[in-house]
Amino acid sequence: MTIVHSVNKHTLPPSAIAVLSVLEDGSPKTFKDMTEQVSIAPRTVRYALKRLKENGLVIEKFNFRDARQVLYMKKIQPESETHAEMAST
């Protein structure tokens, strides 16, 4: 499996690119973690996450340690899908 690298960054706002870069390490992050790391207003981070989810780049996971918080992770695609996307561009 490979992490998605074929993102059309021209269609994403700068805030979404910043949030995506925080998730690059592959570890799950809470909303609060991301707002602290990117130093962007919470409202803007929320919008960035919405855009990333719409584009299938981020997934939400249930937080078993604290059910009040959601964990966000960068979506991982199988190797074959990544090659297919690169071939179509």
PyMOL commands that set and color helices and strands:
alter all, ss='L'
color gray80, all
select helices_A, chain A and resi 14-25+31-38+42-54+79-88
alter helices_A, ss='H'
color red, helices_A
select strands_A, chain A and resi 2-3+29-30+58-62+70-74+76-77
alter strands_A, ss='S'
color yellow, strands_A
deselect
rebuild
show_as cartoon
